[in-house]
């Protein structure tokens, strides 16, 4: 819930579930569409906060998922006081995208990008250190992809 500054009335936050392959442009999409003060939930950023900058680093995976689940709960119960909430996730399986959207009360935005373009972006991204592992993750994503 947030308070509409024009009416002074509480309103439900709008939740967007932005899905796509690694390197597809999910974060770029959100950064281009979010408004000042919007809440963005991105597992990559949570990992970085724990000192595990990449998905390939499993050291803090349990804690990362605990934080995600806590924030999901806050979203479900409308406890985040922002007009818009952006949740960035891969979710290649259609059933899991739909289940997450239903759980969060979210609109799904699927960032459709060709596998070769995702690989090119990952290869140019200096923040992604283990390129071979990143390509494996992309291949795995596309093997599971249900549109």
The 8 nearest C-alpha neighbors of each residue, nearest first, counted from 0:
[[1, 11, 77, 80, 10, 12, 9, 78],
 [0, 2, 80, 81, 10, 9, 82, 3],
 [1, 3, 9, 8, 7, 10, 4, 0],
 [2, 4, 7, 5, 8, 6, 9, 1],
 [5, 3, 7, 6, 2, 8, 1, 9],
 [4, 6, 3, 7, 8, 2, 9, 10],
 [5, 7, 8, 3, 4, 2, 9, 10],
 [8, 6, 3, 4, 2, 5, 9, 10],
 [7, 9, 6, 2, 3, 10, 4, 5],
 [10, 8, 2, 1, 0, 3, 7, 11],
 [11, 9, 0, 1, 2, 8, 12, 3],
 [12, 10, 0, 13, 1, 77, 9, 82],
 [11, 13, 82, 83, 0, 81, 14, 10],
 [12, 14, 83, 84, 82, 11, 15, 105],
 [15, 13, 105, 84, 83, 85, 12, 106],
 [14, 16, 106, 85, 105, 107, 17, 86],
 [15, 17, 107, 86, 105, 106, 108, 87],
 [18, 16, 108, 87, 109, 86, 107, 15],
 [19, 17, 109, 89, 88, 110, 87, 108],
 [20, 18, 89, 110, 109, 23, 111, 25],
 [19, 21, 23, 89, 22, 140, 137, 18],
 [22, 20, 23, 137, 117, 19, 89, 136],
 [21, 23, 117, 24, 121, 120, 20, 118],
 [24, 22, 20, 117, 112, 21, 25, 19],
 [23, 25, 27, 22, 26, 28, 110, 19],
 [26, 24, 28, 27, 23, 110, 17, 29],
 [25, 27, 29, 28, 24, 30, 87, 41],
 [26, 28, 24, 30, 25, 29, 31, 32],
 [29, 27, 25, 31, 26, 30, 24, 32],
 [28, 30, 26, 32, 31, 27, 33, 25],
 [31, 29, 27, 28, 32, 33, 26, 34],
 [30, 32, 28, 29, 33, 27, 26, 34],
 [33, 31, 29, 30, 28, 34, 27, 85],
 [34, 32, 30, 29, 31, 37, 35, 83],
 [35, 33, 37, 36, 32, 83, 30, 31],
 [34, 36, 37, 33, 38, 83, 82, 81],
 [35, 37, 34, 38, 81, 82, 83, 33],
 [36, 38, 83, 34, 81, 35, 84, 33],
 [37, 39, 84, 85, 81, 83, 36, 40],
 [40, 38, 85, 84, 86, 41, 37, 87],
 [41, 39, 86, 85, 87, 38, 42, 84],
 [40, 42, 87, 43, 44, 86, 39, 45],
 [43, 41, 45, 44, 46, 40, 67, 63],
 [44, 42, 46, 41, 45, 47, 53, 52],
 [43, 45, 47, 46, 42, 41, 48, 52],
 [44, 46, 42, 48, 47, 43, 63, 41],
 [47, 45, 51, 43, 49, 44, 48, 52],
 [46, 48, 52, 50, 44, 51, 49, 45],
 [47, 49, 45, 46, 50, 44, 51, 52],
 [50, 48, 46, 47, 51, 45, 59, 63],
 [49, 51, 47, 48, 52, 46, 59, 45],
 [52, 50, 46, 47, 49, 56, 53, 59],
 [53, 51, 47, 46, 50, 43, 54, 56],
 [54, 52, 55, 56, 51, 43, 46, 127],
 [53, 55, 56, 57, 52, 43, 46, 51],
 [54, 56, 53, 57, 132, 133, 129, 52],
 [57, 55, 54, 53, 58, 51, 52, 59],
 [58, 56, 60, 59, 55, 54, 51, 61],
 [59, 57, 56, 60, 51, 61, 62, 55],
 [58, 60, 62, 61, 57, 63, 51, 49],
 [59, 61, 63, 57, 62, 58, 64, 46],
 [62, 60, 64, 63, 59, 65, 58, 57],
 [61, 63, 65, 64, 59, 60, 66, 49],
 [64, 62, 60, 66, 65, 61, 59, 46],
 [63, 65, 67, 61, 66, 62, 68, 60],
 [64, 66, 62, 68, 67, 63, 69, 61],
 [67, 65, 69, 63, 64, 68, 70, 62],
 [66, 68, 64, 70, 65, 69, 71, 63],
 [69, 67, 71, 65, 70, 66, 64, 72],
 [68, 70, 66, 72, 71, 67, 65, 73],
 [69, 71, 73, 67, 72, 68, 74, 66],
 [72, 70, 68, 74, 73, 69, 67, 75],
 [71, 73, 75, 69, 70, 74, 68, 76],
 [72, 74, 70, 78, 76, 71, 75, 77],
 [73, 75, 77, 71, 72, 76, 78, 79],
 [76, 74, 72, 103, 77, 73, 71, 102],
 [75, 77, 73, 74, 78, 72, 79, 71],
 [78, 76, 74, 0, 75, 79, 73, 11],
 [77, 79, 73, 76, 74, 80, 0, 75],
 [80, 78, 77, 81, 74, 73, 0, 1],
 [79, 81, 1, 0, 78, 82, 12, 77],
 [82, 80, 1, 83, 37, 79, 12, 38],
 [81, 83, 12, 1, 13, 37, 80, 84],
 [84, 82, 13, 37, 12, 81, 14, 38],
 [83, 85, 14, 38, 37, 39, 13, 15],
 [84, 86, 39, 15, 14, 40, 16, 38],
 [87, 85, 40, 16, 17, 39, 15, 41],
 [88, 86, 17, 41, 16, 40, 18, 85],
 [87, 89, 18, 90, 17, 86, 19, 41],
 [88, 90, 19, 18, 20, 91, 21, 87],
 [89, 91, 92, 96, 88, 18, 95, 19],
 [90, 92, 144, 143, 89, 140, 145, 93],
 [93, 91, 145, 95, 94, 90, 144, 143],
 [92, 94, 96, 145, 95, 97, 146, 91],
 [93, 95, 97, 96, 92, 98, 145, 99],
 [94, 96, 98, 97, 92, 93, 99, 90],
 [97, 95, 93, 99, 94, 98, 90, 100],
 [96, 98, 100, 94, 95, 99, 101, 93],
 [97, 99, 95, 101, 100, 96, 94, 102],
 [100, 98, 102, 96, 101, 97, 95, 103],
 [101, 99, 105, 97, 103, 98, 102, 104],
 [100, 102, 98, 104, 99, 103, 97, 105],
 [101, 103, 99, 100, 104, 98, 75, 105],
 [104, 102, 105, 75, 100, 101, 99, 74],
 [105, 103, 101, 100, 102, 14, 106, 75],
 [106, 104, 14, 100, 15, 103, 16, 107],
 [105, 107, 15, 16, 14, 100, 108, 104],
 [108, 106, 16, 15, 17, 105, 109, 100],
 [107, 109, 17, 16, 18, 110, 106, 15],
 [108, 110, 18, 19, 111, 17, 107, 16],
 [111, 109, 19, 18, 25, 112, 108, 23],
 [110, 112, 109, 19, 113, 23, 20, 18],
 [111, 113, 23, 110, 114, 116, 117, 20],
 [114, 112, 116, 115, 117, 111, 23, 118],
 [113, 115, 117, 116, 118, 112, 141, 137],
 [114, 116, 118, 117, 113, 119, 112, 120],
 [117, 115, 119, 113, 118, 114, 120, 112],
 [118, 116, 22, 114, 120, 23, 115, 119],
 [117, 119, 115, 121, 116, 120, 122, 114],
 [120, 118, 116, 122, 117, 121, 115, 123],
 [121, 119, 123, 117, 122, 118, 22, 124],
 [120, 122, 124, 118, 123, 119, 22, 117],
 [121, 123, 119, 120, 124, 118, 130, 125],
 [124, 122, 120, 121, 125, 119, 127, 118],
 [125, 123, 121, 126, 122, 127, 120, 128],
 [126, 124, 127, 123, 128, 122, 121, 130],
 [127, 125, 124, 128, 52, 53, 121, 123],
 [128, 126, 125, 124, 129, 130, 121, 53],
 [127, 129, 130, 126, 125, 53, 124, 133],
 [130, 128, 132, 131, 127, 133, 55, 53],
 [129, 131, 133, 132, 128, 134, 122, 127],
 [132, 130, 134, 133, 129, 135, 136, 128],
 [133, 131, 135, 134, 130, 129, 136, 55],
 [132, 134, 130, 136, 135, 131, 129, 137],
 [133, 135, 137, 131, 136, 132, 138, 130],
 [136, 134, 132, 138, 133, 137, 139, 131],
 [137, 135, 139, 133, 134, 138, 140, 132],
 [136, 138, 140, 134, 139, 135, 21, 133],
 [139, 137, 135, 141, 140, 136, 134, 142],
 [138, 140, 136, 142, 137, 141, 135, 143],
 [141, 139, 137, 143, 138, 142, 144, 91],
 [140, 142, 144, 138, 143, 139, 137, 114],
 [141, 143, 139, 140, 144, 138, 137, 91],
 [144, 142, 140, 141, 91, 92, 139, 145],
 [145, 143, 91, 141, 92, 142, 140, 146],
 [146, 144, 92, 93, 91, 143, 141, 94],
 [145, 93, 144, 92, 91, 109, 111, 143]]
